């Protein structure tokens, strides 16, 4: 309240605005609400929430892949729970993008963990997604990590760790 009072008193008397005429509990409640609103607005961006969402989505993605590999009776019920969870996260604006089998080009916004020679491919191809890309309301909160197969004898087949993190973002579904 003192800041508002000071702003009024530093102005010429003709331009001062009189304080509201309410008093009592209504005015005290308004002060409390404004203070709470100021505290909420002053809180930092939700980067920690983004990290938690990305981790949850990644673990959900890994569990779905593991269940898809095995065929046991209890796996069907677990898969149903995972589908329900994935639907809830999608409704909250979370999108998980898997890159397996997609052609790779240098402009992709992914981290390449490994380039490996593969005589069966004719163009650079993502053979495995180690960690998927995660988007929250069309904003990337996690960059994908992939393994890329290159045609045998290609100049990119160094066999050592390297990464490509350009600023362009992929389209995601």
C-alpha positions in Angstrom: 0.0 0.0 0.0 2.8 2.4 0.7 4.1 2.2 -2.9 0.7 3.2 -4.2 0.5 6.1 -1.7 3.9 7.3 -2.7 3.1 7.2 -6.4 0.1 9.4 -5.7 1.9 11.9 -3.5 4.7 12.5 -6.0 2.2 13.8 -8.5 0.9 17.4 -8.5 -2.2 17.7 -6.3 -4.5 18.3 -9.2 -3.6 14.8 -10.6 -3.8 12.8 -7.4 -6.5 10.1 -7.3 -8.3 9.6 -4.0 -8.0 6.3 -2.3 -11.0 4.0 -2.6 -13.6 4.6 0.0 -14.0 1.0 1.1 -12.7 -0.2 4.3 -12.8 -3.2 6.5 -12.5 -6.8 5.5 -13.2 -6.3 1.8 -10.2 -3.9 1.4 -8.0 -6.3 3.4 -9.1 -9.2 1.2 -8.2 -7.2 -1.9 -4.8 -6.4 -0.5 -4.2 -10.1 0.2 -5.4 -11.2 -3.3 -3.2 -8.6 -5.0 -0.2 -9.8 -2.9 -0.9 -13.4 -3.9 -1.2 -12.4 -7.5 2.1 -10.6 -7.4 3.8 -13.7 -5.8 2.4 -15.9 -8.5 3.5 -13.6 -11.3 7.0 -13.3 -9.9 7.6 -17.1 -9.9 10.1 -18.3 -12.6 9.2 -20.2 -15.7 8.2 -23.8 -15.3 11.5 -25.3 -16.6 11.4 -27.9 -13.8 7.9 -28.9 -14.8 9.1 -29.3 -18.4 11.9 -31.5 -17.3 9.5 -33.7 -15.2 7.1 -33.9 -18.1 9.8 -34.9 -20.5 11.1 -37.5 -18.1 7.6 -39.0 -17.6 6.9 -39.0 -21.3 10.3 -40.7 -22.1 9.7 -43.4 -19.5 6.2 -44.0 -20.8 7.6 -44.3 -24.3 10.3 -46.8 -23.2 7.7 -48.9 -21.3 5.4 -49.0 -24.4 8.4 -50.2 -26.6 9.3 -52.9 -24.1 5.7 -54.2 -23.9 5.5 -54.2 -27.7 8.5 -56.5 -27.8 7.0 -59.1 -25.5 3.7 -61.0 -25.7 2.5 -62.1 -22.3 -1.0 -62.0 -20.7 -0.3 -59.3 -18.2 1.3 -57.1 -20.9 -2.1 -56.4 -22.4 -3.4 -54.9 -19.2 -0.2 -52.9 -18.7 -0.4 -51.7 -22.4 -4.0 -50.5 -21.8 -2.9 -48.5 -18.8 0.0 -47.0 -20.8 -2.3 -46.1 -23.6 -4.6 -44.3 -21.2 -1.7 -42.5 -19.6 -0.4 -41.5 -23.1 -3.8 -40.2 -24.0 -4.0 -38.1 -20.8 -0.5 -36.6 -21.5 -1.6 -35.9 -25.1 -4.7 -34.1 -23.9 -2.4 -32.0 -21.7 -0.5 -31.0 -24.8 2.4 -33.4 -24.6 3.7 -35.0 -27.8 6.4 -37.6 -28.0 8.2 -38.1 -31.4 10.0 -41.3 -32.3 12.4 -41.1 -35.2 13.0 -44.8 -35.9 13.3 -45.6 -39.7 13.2 -41.9 -40.8 15.7 -40.6 -43.2 18.4 -38.5 -41.6 19.7 -35.2 -42.9 22.2 -32.8 -41.3 19.5 -30.1 -40.7 17.6 -32.3 -38.2 17.3 -31.0 -34.7 18.4 -34.2 -33.0 21.5 -35.3 -31.1 23.3 -38.0 -33.0 24.9 -40.4 -30.5 26.5 -42.7 -33.1 27.0 -43.0 -36.8 27.3 -46.7 -37.8 28.2 -48.3 -41.1 25.3 -50.4 -42.6 25.6 -51.9 -46.1 21.8 -52.4 -46.2 20.9 -48.7 -46.2 21.3 -46.5 -49.3 20.7 -43.2 -47.5 21.5 -42.1 -43.9 18.7 -43.5 -41.8 17.8 -43.3 -38.1 18.0 -46.9 -37.0 17.3 -46.4 -33.3 15.8 -43.6 -31.1 17.6 -43.8 -27.8 15.5 -40.9 -26.3 12.5 -39.4 -28.1 11.8 -35.7 -28.8 9.2 -34.3 -26.5 7.0 -31.3 -27.2 4.7 -29.5 -24.8 2.2 -27.3 -26.6 4.4 -27.3 -29.8 7.5 -26.2 -27.8 10.3 -28.7 -27.7 11.3 -29.6 -24.1 13.5 -32.5 -24.9 15.8 -33.1 -27.9 15.8 -36.6 -29.4 19.0 -38.7 -29.2 19.4 -41.1 -32.1 21.7 -43.7 -33.8 22.1 -43.2 -37.5 23.1 -45.8 -40.1 25.1 -44.6 -43.0 25.9 -46.5 -46.2 29.1 -48.4 -46.0 32.1 -46.3 -47.1 30.3 -43.0 -46.6 32.5 -40.1 -45.3 30.3 -39.6 -42.2 30.9 -43.2 -40.9 33.5 -42.2 -38.3 32.3 -44.6 -35.7 32.9 -42.0 -33.0 30.4 -40.0 -30.9 29.2 -36.8 -32.5 26.1 -34.7 -32.3 24.2 -32.3 -34.5 22.0 -29.8 -32.6 20.9 -27.2 -35.1 18.3 -24.6 -34.2 15.7 -25.7 -36.7 12.9 -27.8 -35.3 11.4 -30.8 -37.0 7.7 -31.0 -37.7 6.0 -33.3 -35.2 2.8 -35.2 -35.2 
